[in-house]
Amino acid sequence: MTERTDTPPTWDERTQLTTFLDYARDTARAKCEGVSAEDARKAPLPDSPLMTICGLISHLRWVEHHWVQVMFLGEEPVGPLTEATDADPDPEMRQAVDIPLSRLLTEYEEQSAHYRRLLAERDLNATASRPISDGRHVDLRWIMLHLIEEISRHNGHLDIVRELVDGETGV
């Protein structure tokens, strides 16, 4: 089972933010443990055909990419989010059913480790290179809080989908 904790080793702001971000990431991975390849691709909610375990993990990976590499660092977007349209707003979720869950989890873990190191070198007050939709440049602290919220919200979706596809609850 994935080891995880929401209790930081020290009580400074950065350590608390990092601990909760890692806890949310680790929870997402833990919710995938033991799920079959077939169940990981099932969309059990009739009105949400993209809501699969594979789709949710892919979404988490690409959302973090967007906020860290594109918004914060100012890099050019790459990957499935560049294909988003009004008709297909979540291509990362649609395409994920063709990718093994083990690969999605490995890529997400590798990216998380990279971002953990990268963000540790930046000041929490550092501002994003790109503005959000209202024109403001958020700081790294806001991005980390936003990622904690985003991942945690989707962990609730993972709970529901996992229970519906194979009856597994908890984590």
C-alpha positions as CSV (number, residue, x, y, z in Angstrom):
1,M,0.0,0.0,0.0
2,T,1.2,3.5,-0.8
3,E,2.7,5.2,2.2
4,R,1.2,8.6,2.9
5,T,0.9,11.2,5.6
6,D,-0.8,14.5,6.1
7,T,1.3,15.4,9.1
8,P,4.4,17.5,8.2
9,P,7.7,16.8,9.9
10,T,8.0,20.6,10.7
11,W,5.4,23.3,10.9
12,D,6.7,25.9,8.5
13,E,4.4,27.0,5.6
14,R,6.3,25.4,2.8
15,T,6.6,22.0,4.5
16,Q,2.9,22.0,5.3
17,L,1.9,22.9,1.7
18,T,4.3,20.3,0.3
19,T,3.1,17.6,2.7
20,F,-0.5,18.2,1.8
21,L,0.2,18.2,-1.9
22,D,2.1,15.0,-1.6
23,Y,-0.6,13.5,0.5
24,A,-3.2,14.3,-2.1
25,R,-1.0,12.8,-4.9
26,D,-0.3,9.7,-2.8
27,T,-4.0,9.3,-2.1
28,A,-4.8,9.4,-5.8
29,R,-2.3,6.6,-6.4
30,A,-3.4,4.6,-3.4
31,K,-7.0,4.7,-4.8
32,C,-5.7,2.9,-7.9
33,E,-4.0,0.0,-6.1
34,G,-5.3,-3.3,-7.1
35,V,-7.8,-2.1,-9.8
36,S,-7.8,-4.3,-12.9
37,A,-6.8,-2.9,-16.3
38,E,-10.4,-3.5,-17.4
39,D,-12.0,-1.7,-14.5
40,A,-9.5,1.2,-14.8
41,R,-11.1,2.0,-18.2
42,K,-14.7,1.6,-17.2
43,A,-16.9,4.7,-17.1
44,P,-19.7,3.7,-14.7
45,L,-21.5,7.1,-14.7
46,P,-23.9,7.1,-17.7
47,D,-23.7,10.9,-18.2
48,S,-19.9,11.1,-17.6
49,P,-18.3,8.9,-20.3
50,L,-14.8,10.3,-19.5
51,M,-15.0,9.6,-15.8
52,T,-12.7,6.6,-15.6
53,I,-9.8,5.9,-13.3
54,C,-7.4,6.1,-16.2
55,G,-9.0,9.4,-17.2
56,L,-8.8,10.9,-13.8
57,I,-5.1,10.0,-13.3
58,S,-4.3,11.4,-16.7
59,H,-6.2,14.6,-15.9
60,L,-4.3,15.1,-12.6
61,R,-1.0,14.7,-14.4
62,W,-1.8,17.2,-17.1
63,V,-3.4,19.7,-14.8
64,E,-0.2,19.8,-12.7
65,H,1.8,20.1,-16.0
66,H,-0.4,23.1,-16.9
67,W,-0.1,24.9,-13.6
68,V,3.6,24.3,-13.0
69,Q,5.2,24.3,-16.4
70,V,2.8,26.4,-18.5
71,M,1.4,28.9,-16.0
72,F,4.2,29.2,-13.4
73,L,7.3,28.7,-15.5
74,G,5.8,30.1,-18.8
75,E,6.7,27.1,-21.0
76,E,4.8,26.4,-24.1
77,P,1.9,23.9,-23.6
78,V,2.5,20.3,-24.8
79,G,0.5,17.1,-24.5
80,P,-3.2,16.4,-24.9
81,L,-4.5,19.6,-23.3
82,T,-3.2,21.4,-26.5
83,E,-6.0,19.5,-28.3
84,A,-8.8,20.8,-26.1
85,T,-11.8,22.3,-28.0
86,D,-15.3,23.2,-27.0
87,A,-16.5,19.9,-28.4
88,D,-13.7,17.9,-26.7
89,P,-12.7,19.9,-23.6
90,D,-10.9,17.0,-21.9
91,P,-8.8,15.1,-24.4
92,E,-6.5,13.9,-21.7
93,M,-9.4,12.0,-20.1
94,R,-10.6,10.5,-23.4
95,Q,-7.2,9.4,-24.6
96,A,-6.3,7.9,-21.3
97,V,-8.5,4.8,-21.8
98,D,-5.9,3.7,-24.5
99,I,-3.0,4.0,-22.0
100,P,-2.3,1.3,-19.3
101,L,-3.0,2.6,-15.8
102,S,0.4,1.4,-14.7
103,R,2.0,3.8,-17.3
104,L,-0.2,6.7,-16.3
105,L,0.7,6.2,-12.6
106,T,4.4,5.9,-13.4
107,E,4.3,9.1,-15.4
108,Y,2.4,10.9,-12.7
109,E,4.8,9.7,-10.0
110,E,7.9,10.7,-12.0
111,Q,6.3,14.1,-12.8
112,S,5.4,14.6,-9.1
113,A,9.0,13.9,-8.0
114,H,10.3,16.4,-10.6
115,Y,7.9,19.1,-9.5
116,R,8.6,18.4,-5.8
117,R,12.3,19.2,-6.5
118,L,11.6,22.1,-8.9
119,L,9.2,23.8,-6.5
120,A,11.4,23.4,-3.5
121,E,13.9,25.7,-5.2
122,R,11.3,28.5,-5.7
123,D,10.1,31.2,-3.3
124,L,6.4,30.8,-2.4
125,N,6.0,34.5,-3.3
126,A,7.3,34.0,-6.8
127,T,4.7,34.9,-9.3
128,A,3.5,32.9,-12.3
129,S,4.9,33.8,-15.7
130,R,1.4,33.7,-17.2
131,P,-1.7,35.4,-15.9
132,I,-4.9,33.6,-14.9
133,S,-8.1,34.4,-16.8
134,D,-8.7,37.7,-14.9
135,G,-5.2,39.0,-15.8
136,R,-3.6,38.5,-12.4
137,H,-0.4,36.7,-11.8
138,V,-0.8,34.2,-9.0
139,D,2.1,33.2,-6.7
140,L,3.5,29.7,-6.2
141,R,1.7,29.5,-2.9
142,W,-1.7,29.9,-4.7
143,I,-0.7,27.3,-7.3
144,M,0.2,24.8,-4.6
145,L,-3.1,25.4,-2.8
146,H,-5.0,25.2,-6.0
147,L,-3.3,21.8,-6.9
148,I,-4.2,20.5,-3.4
149,E,-7.8,21.5,-4.0
150,E,-7.9,20.1,-7.5
151,I,-6.3,16.7,-6.6
152,S,-8.4,16.3,-3.5
153,R,-11.6,17.0,-5.4
154,H,-10.7,14.4,-8.0
155,N,-9.8,12.0,-5.2
156,G,-13.5,12.1,-4.4
157,H,-14.3,11.2,-8.0
158,L,-11.8,8.3,-7.8
159,D,-13.6,7.1,-4.6
160,I,-16.9,7.0,-6.4
161,V,-15.7,5.5,-9.7
162,R,-13.6,2.8,-7.9
163,E,-16.6,1.8,-5.7
164,L,-18.8,1.6,-8.8
165,V,-16.4,-0.4,-11.0
166,D,-15.2,-3.0,-8.4
167,G,-16.8,-2.3,-5.1
168,E,-13.6,-1.2,-3.4
169,T,-14.0,1.5,-0.8
170,G,-11.8,3.3,1.6
171,V,-8.2,4.8,1.4
